[in-house]
């Protein structure tokens, strides 16, 4: 497993959280998720972006125990960081508009 796979999970989850809270638009969320998975597949063999999907990959045998733990940590931290960025920088701009 490469560190790039964990970065894909972290950055992908962060971007998805920002788009979800900023737009609240199903089409934008779906397109963002599709783009993240499409681009993530170029770097990582498994792109989950969601802890539930990562657990499903683990149960299907595509991820081992160490990898699933690292994926879950990267996804949770990415989600928290995305929410932090939204609350700190974007929330006031979206409310003002």
Buried (B, 14 or more C-beta within 10 A) or exposed (E): BEEEBBBBBBBBBBBBBBBBBBEEEEEEBEEBBEBBBEBBEEEBEBBBBBBEBBBEBBEEEBBEEEBBEBBBBBBBBBBEBBBEBBEEEBBEEEEEE
